[in-house]
Amino acid sequence: MSLIVAYPGTAGSFSCSAARSAFPDAELIAFQTFEETAQALTDWRCDYALLPIENSHAGVVLTTYRLLEKLPVHIVGEVIRVIHHQLLGVPGARMEDIRVISSHPQAIAQCGEFLSRLAGVQVITSGNTALSAKETAEKKDVSFAAIASMEAQKEYGLSVLAGNIETSGNNMTRFFILSNDSQPLGVPDKATLVFRVKDEVGSLVKVLSIFSDHSLNMTRIESRPVPESSFQYFFSADLEGKMDRSILRKALEAAKPLTQELRLLGVYPKAKMPVS
C-alpha cells in the first residue's frame, strides 16, 4: 500500500507541491486548515502530515508551532521550497479591472511591496492560496483575483496578470514533515525544541551555553508570548550537529532544571537548499 500524506489547502497549493516533492509516489489528501491536517495524523488517517513552519521573508508560522506544542507528534523531516507568487485572474481580466485580491495572510505579507502600489484594490485573506485561486475561477468575475502559484493557475485555468510578485527575490518556505512515530526520515543532523526558562537571572544564557557545551550549534531561536502568562515567553530553537542520542539526551537533562517546560519536537535530516 502507498503512503498517505496530509497537507493543508487544496490541489495547486504550495503545501501540495512540497508534499509531492517529499513523497512523489504517495497518496496526498488535502484539508482546509492546519488543525484538520494535524488531526488527521493524530487520528491515524495518514502516515505523515506536512505543515509550513517558516518563510524566509514573512517569518514563522505560529499556528504550526502552537499545534506542535500541544499534539503528540514528531518532526521527522523538512522540505524547503522556492516560492513564486502570481496574481491570477479569470481569462479576459486585466490589471485595471481588479478591485479585490484574495490570498493567505503569509502570501499577502510576502507580496507587500507589490500590493502597496495598487490603488483602490481591497486585499482580503483566505485559508489558503489555492483556495483563493479556486474561488477566483468559480466567481468568473474579472474584478476578483488571487495570489497563488503557477500550479494553481494551471489547476483552475486562470490567467497570470502579474508574475513573480513576491517582495524578496529569495523567497523560500520551510515545511515540517510530521509523524506519530519519532523515527527520522534519514540520518538526523538537526533538531527542533521548544522551552520556557525559569524566571531567574541568567537562565536563558545558561540554557544556550549548555547546548554549545555539547557541540550543538543553535542556528535559530525565536520567542513568542505565552498567552496565559503576561510577559513570559516560549522559545523555539533549531540545533544542528551530530545528533547522537546520548549527547542530545545529556544536553536536555542538563537544561531541564533551568526550564519550566522543555520539549524536543524531533530530530531529522536537514533539508537541502533549493535552487531559486
Contacts in CASP RR format, 6 or more apart in sequence:
PFRMAT RR
TARGET T0000
AUTHOR 0000-0000-0000
METHOD contacts of the structure
MODEL  1
MSLIVAYPGTAGSFSCSAARSAFPDAELIAFQTFEETAQALTDWRCDYAL
LPIENSHAGVVLTTYRLLEKLPVHIVGEVIRVIHHQLLGVPGARMEDIRV
ISSHPQAIAQCGEFLSRLAGVQVITSGNTALSAKETAEKKDVSFAAIASM
EAQKEYGLSVLAGNIETSGNNMTRFFILSNDSQPLGVPDKATLVFRVKDE
VGSLVKVLSIFSDHSLNMTRIESRPVPESSFQYFFSADLEGKMDRSILRK
ALEAAKPLTQELRLLGVYPKAKMPVS
2 25 0 8 1.000
2 26 0 8 1.000
2 27 0 8 1.000
3 23 0 8 1.000
3 25 0 8 1.000
3 26 0 8 1.000
3 27 0 8 1.000
3 47 0 8 1.000
3 48 0 8 1.000
4 26 0 8 1.000
4 27 0 8 1.000
4 28 0 8 1.000
4 29 0 8 1.000
4 45 0 8 1.000
4 46 0 8 1.000
4 47 0 8 1.000
4 48 0 8 1.000
5 19 0 8 1.000
5 22 0 8 1.000
5 23 0 8 1.000
5 26 0 8 1.000
5 27 0 8 1.000
5 28 0 8 1.000
5 29 0 8 1.000
5 46 0 8 1.000
5 47 0 8 1.000
5 48 0 8 1.000
5 49 0 8 1.000
5 50 0 8 1.000
6 28 0 8 1.000
6 29 0 8 1.000
6 30 0 8 1.000
6 31 0 8 1.000
6 37 0 8 1.000
6 40 0 8 1.000
6 41 0 8 1.000
6 45 0 8 1.000
6 46 0 8 1.000
6 48 0 8 1.000
6 49 0 8 1.000
6 50 0 8 1.000
7 13 0 8 1.000
7 15 0 8 1.000
7 16 0 8 1.000
7 18 0 8 1.000
7 19 0 8 1.000
7 28 0 8 1.000
7 29 0 8 1.000
7 30 0 8 1.000
7 31 0 8 1.000
7 37 0 8 1.000
7 49 0 8 1.000
7 50 0 8 1.000
7 51 0 8 1.000
8 15 0 8 1.000
8 30 0 8 1.000
8 31 0 8 1.000
8 32 0 8 1.000
8 33 0 8 1.000
8 34 0 8 1.000
8 36 0 8 1.000
8 37 0 8 1.000
8 51 0 8 1.000
8 52 0 8 1.000
8 128 0 8 1.000
9 15 0 8 1.000
9 16 0 8 1.000
9 30 0 8 1.000
9 31 0 8 1.000
9 32 0 8 1.000
9 127 0 8 1.000
9 128 0 8 1.000
9 130 0 8 1.000
9 131 0 8 1.000
10 16 0 8 1.000
10 30 0 8 1.000
10 32 0 8 1.000
10 128 0 8 1.000
10 130 0 8 1.000
10 131 0 8 1.000
10 134 0 8 1.000
11 30 0 8 1.000
11 130 0 8 1.000
11 151 0 8 1.000
11 155 0 8 1.000
12 130 0 8 1.000
12 133 0 8 1.000
12 148 0 8 1.000
12 149 0 8 1.000
12 151 0 8 1.000
12 152 0 8 1.000
12 154 0 8 1.000
12 155 0 8 1.000
13 30 0 8 1.000
13 128 0 8 1.000
13 129 0 8 1.000
13 130 0 8 1.000
13 131 0 8 1.000
13 148 0 8 1.000
13 149 0 8 1.000
13 151 0 8 1.000
13 152 0 8 1.000
14 52 0 8 1.000
14 81 0 8 1.000
14 83 0 8 1.000
14 129 0 8 1.000
14 130 0 8 1.000
14 149 0 8 1.000
14 173 0 8 1.000
15 50 0 8 1.000
15 51 0 8 1.000
15 52 0 8 1.000
15 128 0 8 1.000
15 175 0 8 1.000
16 28 0 8 1.000
16 30 0 8 1.000
16 130 0 8 1.000
16 151 0 8 1.000
17 81 0 8 1.000
17 149 0 8 1.000
17 151 0 8 1.000
18 50 0 8 1.000
18 52 0 8 1.000
18 79 0 8 1.000
18 81 0 8 1.000
18 173 0 8 1.000
18 175 0 8 1.000
19 26 0 8 1.000
19 28 0 8 1.000
19 50 0 8 1.000
19 175 0 8 1.000
20 28 0 8 1.000
21 79 0 8 1.000
21 81 0 8 1.000
22 50 0 8 1.000
22 79 0 8 1.000
22 175 0 8 1.000
22 177 0 8 1.000
23 48 0 8 1.000
26 47 0 8 1.000
26 48 0 8 1.000
29 40 0 8 1.000
29 45 0 8 1.000
29 46 0 8 1.000
31 37 0 8 1.000
31 40 0 8 1.000
32 127 0 8 1.000
32 128 0 8 1.000
32 131 0 8 1.000
33 127 0 8 1.000
34 51 0 8 1.000
34 61 0 8 1.000
34 63 0 8 1.000
34 64 0 8 1.000
34 67 0 8 1.000
35 63 0 8 1.000
35 67 0 8 1.000
37 49 0 8 1.000
37 50 0 8 1.000
37 51 0 8 1.000
38 49 0 8 1.000
38 51 0 8 1.000
38 67 0 8 1.000
38 71 0 8 1.000
38 73 0 8 1.000
38 178 0 8 1.000
40 46 0 8 1.000
40 49 0 8 1.000
41 48 0 8 1.000
41 49 0 8 1.000
41 73 0 8 1.000
41 178 0 8 1.000
41 179 0 8 1.000
41 180 0 8 1.000
42 71 0 8 1.000
42 72 0 8 1.000
42 73 0 8 1.000
42 180 0 8 1.000
44 180 0 8 1.000
47 179 0 8 1.000
48 76 0 8 1.000
48 177 0 8 1.000
48 178 0 8 1.000
48 179 0 8 1.000
49 73 0 8 1.000
49 177 0 8 1.000
49 178 0 8 1.000
49 179 0 8 1.000
50 79 0 8 1.000
50 175 0 8 1.000
50 176 0 8 1.000
50 177 0 8 1.000
50 178 0 8 1.000
51 61 0 8 1.000
51 64 0 8 1.000
51 67 0 8 1.000
51 175 0 8 1.000
51 176 0 8 1.000
51 178 0 8 1.000
52 61 0 8 1.000
52 64 0 8 1.000
52 106 0 8 1.000
52 173 0 8 1.000
52 174 0 8 1.000
52 175 0 8 1.000
52 176 0 8 1.000
53 60 0 8 1.000
53 61 0 8 1.000
53 64 0 8 1.000
53 65 0 8 1.000
53 78 0 8 1.000
53 174 0 8 1.000
53 175 0 8 1.000
53 176 0 8 1.000
54 60 0 8 1.000
54 61 0 8 1.000
54 173 0 8 1.000
54 174 0 8 1.000
55 61 0 8 1.000
55 83 0 8 1.000
55 106 0 8 1.000
55 109 0 8 1.000
55 110 0 8 1.000
55 171 0 8 1.000
55 172 0 8 1.000
55 173 0 8 1.000
55 174 0 8 1.000
56 168 0 8 1.000
56 170 0 8 1.000
56 171 0 8 1.000
56 172 0 8 1.000
56 173 0 8 1.000
57 109 0 8 1.000
57 110 0 8 1.000
57 166 0 8 1.000
57 167 0 8 1.000
57 168 0 8 1.000
57 171 0 8 1.000
58 106 0 8 1.000
58 109 0 8 1.000
58 110 0 8 1.000
60 222 0 8 1.000
60 236 0 8 1.000
61 106 0 8 1.000
62 224 0 8 1.000
64 176 0 8 1.000
65 194 0 8 1.000
65 224 0 8 1.000
65 234 0 8 1.000
65 236 0 8 1.000
68 75 0 8 1.000
68 176 0 8 1.000
68 178 0 8 1.000
68 194 0 8 1.000
68 265 0 8 1.000
69 194 0 8 1.000
69 234 0 8 1.000
69 263 0 8 1.000
72 180 0 8 1.000
73 178 0 8 1.000
73 179 0 8 1.000
73 180 0 8 1.000
74 178 0 8 1.000
74 179 0 8 1.000
74 180 0 8 1.000
74 181 0 8 1.000
74 182 0 8 1.000
74 265 0 8 1.000
74 266 0 8 1.000
75 176 0 8 1.000
75 177 0 8 1.000
75 178 0 8 1.000
75 192 0 8 1.000
75 265 0 8 1.000
75 266 0 8 1.000
75 267 0 8 1.000
75 268 0 8 1.000
76 177 0 8 1.000
76 178 0 8 1.000
76 179 0 8 1.000
76 181 0 8 1.000
76 182 0 8 1.000
76 183 0 8 1.000
76 184 0 8 1.000
76 185 0 8 1.000
76 266 0 8 1.000
76 268 0 8 1.000
77 176 0 8 1.000
77 177 0 8 1.000
77 184 0 8 1.000
77 185 0 8 1.000
77 186 0 8 1.000
77 268 0 8 1.000
77 269 0 8 1.000
77 271 0 8 1.000
78 174 0 8 1.000
78 175 0 8 1.000
78 176 0 8 1.000
78 177 0 8 1.000
78 190 0 8 1.000
78 268 0 8 1.000
78 269 0 8 1.000
78 270 0 8 1.000
78 271 0 8 1.000
79 174 0 8 1.000
79 175 0 8 1.000
79 177 0 8 1.000
79 271 0 8 1.000
80 172 0 8 1.000
80 173 0 8 1.000
80 174 0 8 1.000
80 175 0 8 1.000
80 271 0 8 1.000
80 272 0 8 1.000
80 273 0 8 1.000
80 274 0 8 1.000
81 172 0 8 1.000
81 173 0 8 1.000
81 175 0 8 1.000
81 274 0 8 1.000
82 171 0 8 1.000
82 172 0 8 1.000
82 274 0 8 1.000
82 275 0 8 1.000
82 276 0 8 1.000
83 110 0 8 1.000
83 149 0 8 1.000
83 166 0 8 1.000
83 171 0 8 1.000
83 172 0 8 1.000
83 173 0 8 1.000
84 149 0 8 1.000
84 150 0 8 1.000
84 163 0 8 1.000
84 164 0 8 1.000
84 166 0 8 1.000
84 171 0 8 1.000
85 103 0 8 1.000
85 107 0 8 1.000
85 110 0 8 1.000
85 111 0 8 1.000
85 129 0 8 1.000
85 147 0 8 1.000
85 148 0 8 1.000
85 149 0 8 1.000
85 163 0 8 1.000
85 164 0 8 1.000
85 165 0 8 1.000
85 166 0 8 1.000
85 171 0 8 1.000
86 147 0 8 1.000
86 148 0 8 1.000
86 149 0 8 1.000
86 150 0 8 1.000
86 152 0 8 1.000
86 153 0 8 1.000
86 160 0 8 1.000
86 161 0 8 1.000
86 162 0 8 1.000
86 163 0 8 1.000
86 164 0 8 1.000
86 165 0 8 1.000
87 98 0 8 1.000
87 101 0 8 1.000
87 114 0 8 1.000
87 145 0 8 1.000
87 146 0 8 1.000
87 147 0 8 1.000
87 160 0 8 1.000
87 161 0 8 1.000
87 162 0 8 1.000
87 163 0 8 1.000
87 165 0 8 1.000
88 133 0 8 1.000
88 136 0 8 1.000
88 145 0 8 1.000
88 146 0 8 1.000
88 147 0 8 1.000
88 148 0 8 1.000
88 152 0 8 1.000
88 153 0 8 1.000
88 156 0 8 1.000
88 158 0 8 1.000
88 159 0 8 1.000
88 160 0 8 1.000
88 161 0 8 1.000
89 98 0 8 1.000
89 136 0 8 1.000
89 142 0 8 1.000
89 144 0 8 1.000
89 145 0 8 1.000
89 146 0 8 1.000
89 158 0 8 1.000
89 159 0 8 1.000
89 161 0 8 1.000
90 136 0 8 1.000
90 137 0 8 1.000
90 139 0 8 1.000
90 140 0 8 1.000
90 141 0 8 1.000
90 142 0 8 1.000
90 144 0 8 1.000
90 158 0 8 1.000
90 159 0 8 1.000
91 157 0 8 1.000
91 158 0 8 1.000
91 159 0 8 1.000
92 142 0 8 1.000
92 159 0 8 1.000
93 142 0 8 1.000
93 143 0 8 1.000
93 145 0 8 1.000
93 159 0 8 1.000
93 161 0 8 1.000
94 142 0 8 1.000
94 161 0 8 1.000
95 161 0 8 1.000
95 162 0 8 1.000
97 142 0 8 1.000
97 143 0 8 1.000
98 118 0 8 1.000
98 121 0 8 1.000
98 143 0 8 1.000
98 144 0 8 1.000
98 145 0 8 1.000
98 161 0 8 1.000
99 120 0 8 1.000
99 121 0 8 1.000
99 122 0 8 1.000
99 143 0 8 1.000
99 144 0 8 1.000
100 121 0 8 1.000
100 122 0 8 1.000
100 123 0 8 1.000
100 124 0 8 1.000
100 143 0 8 1.000
100 144 0 8 1.000
100 145 0 8 1.000
101 115 0 8 1.000
101 118 0 8 1.000
101 121 0 8 1.000
101 122 0 8 1.000
101 123 0 8 1.000
101 124 0 8 1.000
101 145 0 8 1.000
101 146 0 8 1.000
101 147 0 8 1.000
102 123 0 8 1.000
102 124 0 8 1.000
102 125 0 8 1.000
102 126 0 8 1.000
102 132 0 8 1.000
102 135 0 8 1.000
102 136 0 8 1.000
102 144 0 8 1.000
102 145 0 8 1.000
102 146 0 8 1.000
102 147 0 8 1.000
103 111 0 8 1.000
103 123 0 8 1.000
103 125 0 8 1.000
103 126 0 8 1.000
103 129 0 8 1.000
103 132 0 8 1.000
103 146 0 8 1.000
103 147 0 8 1.000
103 148 0 8 1.000
104 125 0 8 1.000
104 126 0 8 1.000
104 127 0 8 1.000
104 128 0 8 1.000
104 129 0 8 1.000
104 132 0 8 1.000
105 125 0 8 1.000
106 173 0 8 1.000
107 129 0 8 1.000
107 147 0 8 1.000
107 148 0 8 1.000
108 115 0 8 1.000
108 123 0 8 1.000
108 125 0 8 1.000
108 147 0 8 1.000
110 166 0 8 1.000
110 167 0 8 1.000
110 168 0 8 1.000
110 171 0 8 1.000
111 147 0 8 1.000
111 165 0 8 1.000
111 166 0 8 1.000
111 167 0 8 1.000
112 167 0 8 1.000
113 167 0 8 1.000
114 162 0 8 1.000
114 165 0 8 1.000
114 166 0 8 1.000
114 167 0 8 1.000
115 121 0 8 1.000
115 123 0 8 1.000
126 132 0 8 1.000
126 135 0 8 1.000
129 146 0 8 1.000
129 147 0 8 1.000
129 148 0 8 1.000
129 149 0 8 1.000
129 152 0 8 1.000
130 148 0 8 1.000
130 149 0 8 1.000
130 151 0 8 1.000
130 152 0 8 1.000
130 155 0 8 1.000
132 146 0 8 1.000
132 147 0 8 1.000
132 148 0 8 1.000
133 146 0 8 1.000
133 148 0 8 1.000
133 149 0 8 1.000
133 152 0 8 1.000
133 153 0 8 1.000
133 155 0 8 1.000
133 156 0 8 1.000
133 158 0 8 1.000
134 152 0 8 1.000
134 155 0 8 1.000
134 156 0 8 1.000
135 144 0 8 1.000
135 146 0 8 1.000
136 144 0 8 1.000
136 145 0 8 1.000
136 146 0 8 1.000
136 156 0 8 1.000
136 158 0 8 1.000
137 156 0 8 1.000
137 157 0 8 1.000
137 158 0 8 1.000
145 161 0 8 1.000
146 152 0 8 1.000
146 158 0 8 1.000
147 165 0 8 1.000
150 160 0 8 1.000
152 158 0 8 1.000
153 159 0 8 1.000
153 160 0 8 1.000
169 276 0 8 1.000
170 276 0 8 1.000
172 273 0 8 1.000
172 274 0 8 1.000
172 276 0 8 1.000
174 271 0 8 1.000
176 192 0 8 1.000
177 185 0 8 1.000
177 268 0 8 1.000
182 266 0 8 1.000
182 267 0 8 1.000
184 266 0 8 1.000
184 267 0 8 1.000
184 268 0 8 1.000
184 269 0 8 1.000
185 268 0 8 1.000
185 269 0 8 1.000
186 268 0 8 1.000
186 269 0 8 1.000
187 269 0 8 1.000
188 243 0 8 1.000
188 267 0 8 1.000
188 268 0 8 1.000
188 269 0 8 1.000
189 240 0 8 1.000
189 241 0 8 1.000
189 242 0 8 1.000
189 243 0 8 1.000
189 269 0 8 1.000
189 270 0 8 1.000
190 238 0 8 1.000
190 239 0 8 1.000
190 240 0 8 1.000
190 241 0 8 1.000
190 243 0 8 1.000
190 267 0 8 1.000
190 268 0 8 1.000
190 269 0 8 1.000
190 270 0 8 1.000
191 216 0 8 1.000
191 238 0 8 1.000
191 239 0 8 1.000
191 240 0 8 1.000
191 243 0 8 1.000
191 248 0 8 1.000
191 264 0 8 1.000
191 265 0 8 1.000
191 266 0 8 1.000
191 267 0 8 1.000
191 268 0 8 1.000
192 236 0 8 1.000
192 237 0 8 1.000
192 238 0 8 1.000
192 239 0 8 1.000
192 264 0 8 1.000
192 265 0 8 1.000
192 266 0 8 1.000
192 268 0 8 1.000
193 236 0 8 1.000
193 237 0 8 1.000
193 239 0 8 1.000
193 252 0 8 1.000
193 262 0 8 1.000
193 263 0 8 1.000
193 264 0 8 1.000
193 265 0 8 1.000
193 266 0 8 1.000
194 234 0 8 1.000
194 235 0 8 1.000
194 236 0 8 1.000
194 237 0 8 1.000
194 261 0 8 1.000
194 262 0 8 1.000
194 263 0 8 1.000
194 265 0 8 1.000
195 207 0 8 1.000
195 234 0 8 1.000
195 235 0 8 1.000
195 237 0 8 1.000
195 255 0 8 1.000
195 259 0 8 1.000
195 261 0 8 1.000
195 262 0 8 1.000
195 263 0 8 1.000
196 226 0 8 1.000
196 232 0 8 1.000
196 233 0 8 1.000
196 234 0 8 1.000
196 235 0 8 1.000
196 259 0 8 1.000
196 260 0 8 1.000
196 261 0 8 1.000
196 262 0 8 1.000
197 203 0 8 1.000
197 204 0 8 1.000
197 207 0 8 1.000
197 235 0 8 1.000
197 258 0 8 1.000
197 259 0 8 1.000
197 260 0 8 1.000
198 258 0 8 1.000
198 259 0 8 1.000
198 260 0 8 1.000
199 232 0 8 1.000
200 258 0 8 1.000
203 258 0 8 1.000
203 259 0 8 1.000
204 235 0 8 1.000
206 258 0 8 1.000
207 255 0 8 1.000
207 258 0 8 1.000
207 259 0 8 1.000
208 218 0 8 1.000
208 221 0 8 1.000
210 251 0 8 1.000
210 254 0 8 1.000
210 255 0 8 1.000
210 258 0 8 1.000
211 218 0 8 1.000
211 239 0 8 1.000
211 251 0 8 1.000
211 255 0 8 1.000
212 218 0 8 1.000
213 251 0 8 1.000
214 247 0 8 1.000
214 248 0 8 1.000
214 250 0 8 1.000
214 251 0 8 1.000
214 254 0 8 1.000
215 241 0 8 1.000
215 242 0 8 1.000
215 247 0 8 1.000
216 239 0 8 1.000
216 240 0 8 1.000
216 241 0 8 1.000
216 247 0 8 1.000
216 248 0 8 1.000
216 251 0 8 1.000
217 239 0 8 1.000
217 240 0 8 1.000
217 241 0 8 1.000
218 237 0 8 1.000
218 238 0 8 1.000
218 239 0 8 1.000
219 238 0 8 1.000
219 239 0 8 1.000
219 240 0 8 1.000
220 236 0 8 1.000
220 237 0 8 1.000
220 238 0 8 1.000
221 235 0 8 1.000
221 236 0 8 1.000
221 237 0 8 1.000
221 238 0 8 1.000
222 235 0 8 1.000
222 236 0 8 1.000
222 237 0 8 1.000
223 233 0 8 1.000
223 234 0 8 1.000
223 235 0 8 1.000
224 233 0 8 1.000
224 234 0 8 1.000
224 236 0 8 1.000
225 231 0 8 1.000
225 232 0 8 1.000
225 233 0 8 1.000
225 234 0 8 1.000
226 232 0 8 1.000
226 233 0 8 1.000
226 234 0 8 1.000
234 261 0 8 1.000
240 270 0 8 1.000
243 267 0 8 1.000
248 264 0 8 1.000
248 267 0 8 1.000
252 262 0 8 1.000
252 264 0 8 1.000
255 262 0 8 1.000
256 262 0 8 1.000
END
